[in-house]
Amino acid sequence: MNKKVLIITGAGLAIGFAEALIYYNLGKNSKNEKFKLQMPKGAELLKTAGIIVATSLATAALSNILENAITDTSELKPAIA
């Protein structure tokens, strides 16, 4: 597997997990006066992790496809004047 894909996937996992925890806690604390940091448990944690893995892989794949499309140019030939 391409190093760039691994880097993008890893970064996506880290950022995606942090983002998911923020949204989870915003939802859990919406009716509370005092904010309490919580972690999803059991099946909810597994579902969240699955979504994060899937979106991170999709982001890495799309980034790789777009980068290859942009950098794969035909050989440049000098223009004849």
N, C-alpha and C positions, 0 to 999 in steps of 0.2 A: 504494500500500500504506500502511496505517496506521502512523504513527510508533511507536506503542506496540508493534506487532507487530515492527517492525524492532529496537527496543530490546531486547525480550525475546529475540528470535532471536539478536542479537549477544551479549547476556549469556550466553545458553545455550551459544553456540558457545565462548566464552572459558572458561566454567566447565566445560563438557563436555570440552573438549580437555585442560584441566589435570587433571580427574578421570581421564580415559582414560590420560594419561601416568603418573599415580600408580599406577593398577592395573596397567598394563603393566610398570612398573619393579618393583612388588612381586612380580609373577609371575616376571619375569626374574631377580630377585635372591633368590628363595626358597631356593635351595641354595648361595648364595655367602656366605662369611663377611663380606666387605667389600661394602658397598652401592655400586653403580656406576650412575650415571644414564645411561640409554640412550634412544634415539629409534627408534621403529619405522621400517623402511625399505621402499621399494617398494610391493608390493601390500598388505602389512599396514598401511602408513600410509594408503593410499587407502581400504581397508575401514573403518578406524577413523574417518577423516574423514567418510566417507559415513554411517556410523551416527550420528556427532555431528551432522551437518547435519540428518538425518532427525528425530532426537529433538528438536533445537532448534526446528525448524519445527513439529513436533507440539505441543511445549510452548507455543509462541507462539499457535498456532491455538486450542488448548484454553483458554488464558488469555483470549484475545479473546472466544471463545464464552461463557465463564463470566461475564466482565465485562459483556458485552452483556445476558446473561440477568438479571443482578442489577440493572443500572442501568435497563433498559427496563421501567419500571413505568407503568401507566396513569395518566392525569392524576388527581391527587387532588382530590376534591370535598369540600366541608365537609359534615359530618354534620348532619342536621336533628334538633334535639332535640324 
